[in-house]
Amino acid sequence: MKIPFTTLLIILCISMSSFSQNGKLKEAKESLKDNNSTNTTTTTTTSKSDSNFSNDNPFIALFGIIALNITYGIAIESTFELNTKMHNAEISAFPYKSKAYGNFVYADSINDYALARLDISNNLVLESNSLYGNNLNINFKFKKRFDVALGYLQLVERINGQTEGFALFSTMVNYHRIRTQKLDLWFGLGAMYVANDVKEFGFAYGLGAEWFMAKPISLLVSYKGTNINSRTVDKTKVLLKYHIKKYHIATGYEHYTLGVSKVSAFSLGFGMSF
């Protein structure tokens, strides 16, 4: 039996309409909800003899000390860096101030450093006419090597006369591993929280870098992510920044993985330092 062409067209339109009614943000929130998740318990048994062997064997203890020092040297600072300029690098008052440039300055640029610095930036993100949002970030640098970064992402999707929202909060404590005038590289740990009707926290990890390639331009690349109810939630951005004294203009690309949904957006924003 042949199905009339008009009938096929109607069925196709109905199926496409029902698919599009969900939207990316609604599907993202549904996938991140805890729907009857099951927890499995694993019991680990350690024999007493193995424990005693580890405690009494000097080679294992020595290997542990060596491994700890190597890990510390790679992640935090090696002994070879103690007499370098980077060891004593200070936080710059703002990028490209007078002869100094970058997020960090050396001791010979004593007039251009700050004990602490507050950076605020806000970017409008746009994937399409129906999906867009706002990405607000606050960063407080202190103690030469650390910062606390707060982020708030609000996405809005308008589809079939309905509006869906997705709110993502993040809090990170970052350690700046590379602190030169040209390159600032960091990694950090923290937490991310999906609001709306998901209301779930997740342990977060992240890393990033900013390369001050040529005055007054820098390139920022960063990533932060978490796992919520066995689903990935992350934020990636690549921004080109143009600095004007204490201010900057930024444009580039931002990508979000929100459970089963992925959002790729054009980004345009503005920031300032205090």
C-alpha positions as CSV (number, residue, x, y, z in Angstrom):
1,M,0.0,0.0,0.0
2,K,1.4,3.4,-1.1
3,I,1.2,6.3,1.4
4,P,0.2,9.6,-0.2
5,F,2.9,12.2,-0.4
6,T,0.8,14.7,1.5
7,T,0.4,12.2,4.4
8,L,4.1,11.7,4.5
9,L,4.7,15.4,4.6
10,I,2.2,15.9,7.5
11,I,3.9,13.1,9.5
12,L,7.3,14.6,8.8
13,C,6.2,18.1,10.0
14,I,4.6,16.7,13.1
15,S,7.7,14.7,14.0
16,M,10.0,17.7,13.4
17,S,7.7,19.9,15.5
18,S,7.7,17.5,18.4
19,F,11.5,17.1,18.2
20,S,12.1,20.9,18.1
21,Q,9.8,21.6,21.1
22,N,12.3,20.1,23.5
23,G,15.2,22.5,22.7
24,K,18.8,22.1,23.9
25,L,18.4,23.6,27.3
26,K,15.4,21.6,28.3
27,E,17.2,18.4,27.1
28,A,20.3,19.5,29.1
29,K,18.4,19.9,32.3
30,E,16.5,16.6,31.9
31,S,19.7,14.7,31.3
32,L,21.3,16.2,34.4
33,K,18.6,15.3,36.8
34,D,19.1,12.4,39.2
35,N,16.6,9.8,37.8
36,N,16.7,6.8,40.0
37,S,20.4,6.5,39.9
38,T,21.9,3.5,41.5
39,N,24.9,3.5,43.7
40,T,27.2,0.6,43.8
41,T,29.3,-0.2,46.9
42,T,32.8,-1.7,46.4
43,T,34.6,-3.3,49.3
44,T,38.3,-3.2,49.3
45,T,40.3,-5.5,51.5
46,T,43.9,-4.9,52.3
47,S,45.9,-7.7,53.8
48,K,47.8,-7.0,57.0
49,S,51.0,-8.5,55.5
50,D,50.9,-6.1,52.5
51,S,50.5,-3.1,54.9
52,N,53.4,-4.2,57.0
53,F,55.5,-4.8,54.0
54,S,54.9,-1.3,52.7
55,N,55.7,0.3,56.1
56,D,58.9,-1.7,56.8
57,N,60.4,-1.6,53.3
58,P,62.8,1.4,53.1
59,F,62.9,1.3,49.3
60,I,59.2,1.9,49.0
61,A,59.4,4.7,51.5
62,L,62.3,6.3,49.5
63,F,60.4,5.9,46.3
64,G,57.4,7.6,47.8
65,I,59.5,10.6,48.9
66,I,61.1,10.9,45.5
67,A,57.7,10.7,43.8
68,L,56.3,13.3,46.1
69,N,59.1,15.8,45.4
70,I,58.9,15.2,41.6
71,T,55.2,15.8,41.7
72,Y,55.6,18.9,43.8
73,G,58.3,20.2,41.5
74,I,56.1,19.8,38.4
75,A,52.9,21.1,39.9
76,I,54.1,23.8,42.3
77,E,57.8,24.7,42.0
78,S,61.1,22.9,41.4
79,T,64.3,23.7,43.2
80,F,65.8,25.0,39.9
81,E,63.2,27.8,39.9
82,L,64.1,29.3,43.3
83,N,66.6,31.8,41.9
84,T,64.6,32.8,38.8
85,K,62.7,35.9,38.2
86,M,59.5,33.9,38.1
87,H,59.9,32.8,41.7
88,N,59.6,36.5,42.8
89,A,57.2,37.7,40.2
90,E,54.5,40.1,41.4
91,I,50.9,40.6,40.3
92,S,50.8,43.5,37.8
93,A,48.4,46.4,38.5
94,F,46.9,45.7,35.1
95,P,48.2,44.3,31.8
96,Y,50.4,46.6,29.6
97,K,51.0,49.2,32.2
98,S,53.9,51.5,31.2
99,K,57.0,49.3,30.4
100,A,55.5,46.3,32.2
101,Y,53.1,43.9,30.5
102,G,51.2,40.7,31.4
103,N,49.5,39.5,34.5
104,F,52.8,39.3,36.3
105,V,55.8,41.6,36.5
106,Y,59.4,41.1,37.8
107,A,61.1,42.9,40.7
108,D,62.7,45.5,38.4
109,S,59.2,46.8,37.6
110,I,58.5,47.6,41.2
111,N,56.2,50.6,40.4
112,D,53.9,48.5,38.3
113,Y,52.9,45.7,40.7
114,A,49.9,45.3,43.1
115,L,49.5,43.3,46.3
116,A,46.1,42.1,44.9
117,R,44.0,42.7,41.9
118,L,40.3,42.3,41.1
119,D,39.3,41.6,37.5
120,I,35.6,41.7,36.3
121,S,34.5,40.7,32.8
122,N,31.1,40.2,31.2
123,N,30.6,38.5,27.8
124,L,27.5,38.2,25.7
125,V,27.3,34.7,24.1
126,L,25.2,34.0,21.0
127,E,24.7,30.6,19.3
128,S,21.6,31.6,17.3
129,N,18.6,34.0,17.4
130,S,16.9,31.6,19.7
131,L,19.8,30.6,22.0
132,Y,21.9,33.2,23.7
133,G,23.1,34.3,27.1
134,N,25.5,36.1,29.4
135,N,28.8,35.0,31.0
136,L,29.9,37.0,34.1
137,N,33.3,36.3,35.7
138,I,34.9,37.8,38.8
139,N,38.6,37.0,39.6
140,F,40.5,38.1,42.7
141,K,44.3,37.6,42.5
142,F,46.3,37.6,45.7
143,K,49.5,36.2,47.4
144,K,51.5,36.5,44.1
145,R,50.3,33.0,42.9
146,F,46.7,32.5,43.7
147,D,43.2,33.6,42.6
148,V,39.6,32.9,43.4
149,A,37.4,32.9,40.4
150,L,33.6,33.2,40.4
151,G,31.5,32.5,37.3
152,Y,27.9,32.9,36.4
153,L,26.5,31.7,33.1
154,Q,22.9,32.3,32.2
155,L,21.6,30.9,28.9
156,V,18.2,31.5,27.4
157,E,16.4,29.6,24.7
158,R,13.2,30.7,23.0
159,I,11.6,28.0,20.9
160,N,8.0,27.5,19.8
161,G,6.7,30.4,21.9
162,Q,8.3,29.0,25.1
163,T,11.4,30.2,27.0
164,E,13.9,27.9,28.8
165,G,16.7,29.0,31.1
166,F,19.9,27.4,32.2
167,A,22.0,28.8,35.0
168,L,25.5,27.5,35.9
169,F,27.6,28.8,38.8
170,S,31.3,28.1,39.4
171,T,33.8,28.7,42.2
172,M,37.4,28.0,41.6
173,V,40.7,28.4,43.6
174,N,43.5,28.6,41.1
175,Y,47.3,28.3,41.4
176,H,49.4,30.2,38.8
177,R,52.1,27.7,37.8
178,I,53.8,29.8,35.1
179,R,54.2,33.5,36.0
180,T,56.1,35.3,33.3
181,Q,55.4,38.6,31.5
182,K,54.6,36.8,28.3
183,L,52.7,33.7,29.6
184,D,50.4,33.1,32.6
185,L,49.4,29.4,33.1
186,W,47.2,28.1,35.9
187,F,45.2,25.2,37.2
188,G,42.6,24.9,39.9
189,L,39.9,23.1,41.8
190,G,36.5,24.1,43.0
191,A,32.8,23.4,42.5
192,M,30.1,24.0,39.9
193,Y,26.3,24.2,40.5
194,V,23.5,23.8,38.0
195,A,20.5,25.8,39.2
196,N,16.9,25.8,37.8
197,D,15.1,22.6,38.5
198,V,18.4,20.5,38.5
199,K,19.9,21.9,41.7
200,E,23.0,19.8,41.8
201,F,26.6,20.5,42.8
202,G,29.7,18.9,41.3
203,F,33.4,18.9,42.1
204,A,35.2,21.0,39.5
205,Y,38.6,21.1,38.0
206,G,40.1,23.5,35.5
207,L,43.1,25.0,33.7
208,G,43.9,28.0,31.6
209,A,46.5,30.2,30.0
210,E,46.9,33.8,28.8
211,W,49.5,34.6,26.3
212,F,50.5,38.3,25.9
213,M,51.6,38.1,22.3
214,A,52.0,41.7,21.3
215,K,51.0,45.0,22.9
216,P,48.1,45.5,23.5
217,I,46.7,42.0,22.6
218,S,46.5,38.8,24.5
219,L,45.0,35.4,23.9
220,L,43.1,33.6,26.6
221,V,42.3,29.9,26.6
222,S,40.5,28.2,29.6
223,Y,38.6,25.1,30.5
224,K,36.6,24.1,33.6
225,G,34.4,21.0,34.0
226,T,32.6,18.7,36.4
227,N,30.5,15.6,36.5
228,I,26.8,15.7,37.6
229,N,24.8,12.5,37.8
230,S,27.3,10.8,35.4
231,R,26.9,13.6,32.9
232,T,29.6,16.1,31.8
233,V,29.2,19.8,32.4
234,D,32.0,22.0,31.2
235,K,32.9,25.4,29.8
236,T,35.6,26.1,27.3
237,K,36.6,29.5,25.9
238,V,39.1,31.0,23.5
239,L,39.1,34.8,23.5
240,L,41.3,37.5,21.9
241,K,41.6,40.5,24.2
242,Y,42.5,44.1,23.3
243,H,43.7,46.0,26.4
244,I,43.2,49.7,27.0
245,K,44.8,50.7,30.3
246,K,42.6,49.1,33.0
247,Y,40.0,47.9,30.5
248,H,39.8,45.3,27.8
249,I,37.5,44.3,24.9
250,A,37.3,40.5,24.2
251,T,35.9,38.5,21.4
252,G,36.1,34.8,20.4
253,Y,34.4,31.4,20.9
254,E,32.8,29.7,23.9
255,H,31.7,26.1,24.0
256,Y,29.5,24.5,26.7
257,T,28.8,20.8,27.3
258,L,25.6,20.6,29.3
259,G,24.7,16.9,29.8
260,V,23.5,15.7,26.4
261,S,23.4,19.1,24.9
262,K,26.3,21.1,23.4
263,V,26.3,24.9,22.8
264,S,28.8,26.6,20.6
265,A,28.6,30.4,20.8
266,F,30.2,33.6,19.5
267,S,31.4,35.7,22.4
268,L,31.8,39.5,22.8
269,G,32.5,41.2,26.0
270,F,34.2,43.9,28.2
271,G,36.3,43.8,31.3
272,M,38.2,46.0,33.8
273,S,40.8,45.7,36.5
274,F,40.9,47.3,40.0
